Amino acid sequence: MDIERTAQVSPVLSAQRTANTHEMKAVKMANEHIEAEGQAALMLIQSVPAATELAGNNINVTA
């Protein structure tokens, strides 16, 4: 059994685990940011008053 490289494997695995943890945190933060932007956009759209039947329903197009 070759055990000369055993000491080198542990730091590599530790670095990979740390990188994976950071990547998962970054993806989670990005998803939370996207969700917050979507909620903000929805709130903005809902804050716009709806058109009444007397205004905003007619579009005149002329050539």
C-alpha positions in Angstrom: 0.0 0.0 0.0 1.4 3.4 -1.0 0.8 5.9 1.8 3.2 8.6 0.8 0.5 10.8 -0.7 -2.0 10.4 2.2 -0.8 13.6 3.8 -1.4 15.5 0.5 -5.0 14.1 0.0 -6.4 15.5 3.3 -5.7 19.2 2.5 -7.1 18.7 -1.0 -10.3 17.2 0.3 -10.6 19.9 2.9 -10.1 22.6 0.3 -12.7 21.0 -2.0 -15.2 20.8 0.9 -14.6 24.4 1.8 -15.0 25.5 -1.9 -18.3 23.5 -2.1 -19.6 25.1 1.1 -18.8 28.6 -0.3 -20.3 27.8 -3.6 -23.5 26.6 -2.0 -23.7 29.7 0.1 -23.2 31.9 -3.0 -25.9 30.1 -4.9 -28.3 30.4 -1.9 -27.6 34.2 -1.6 -28.1 34.6 -5.4 -31.4 32.7 -5.2 -32.6 34.9 -2.3 -31.6 38.0 -4.2 -33.6 36.9 -7.2 -36.6 36.1 -5.0 -36.4 39.5 -3.4 -36.2 41.2 -6.7 -39.3 39.3 -7.9 -41.2 40.2 -4.8 -40.2 43.9 -5.2 -41.3 43.9 -8.9 -44.6 42.3 -7.9 -45.2 44.9 -5.2 -44.4 47.6 -7.7 -46.9 46.2 -10.3 -49.6 45.8 -7.7 -49.1 49.4 -6.5 -50.1 50.8 -10.0 -53.8 51.7 -10.0 -55.9 49.7 -12.3 -57.5 51.4 -15.3 -61.1 52.3 -15.1 -63.5 51.5 -17.9 -63.5 55.1 -19.0 -59.7 55.6 -19.3 -57.0 53.5 -20.8 -59.1 50.9 -22.6 -59.1 52.5 -26.1 -56.1 52.4 -28.4 -56.4 54.3 -31.7 -54.0 53.1 -34.4 -53.7 55.1 -37.6 -51.6 54.2 -40.6 
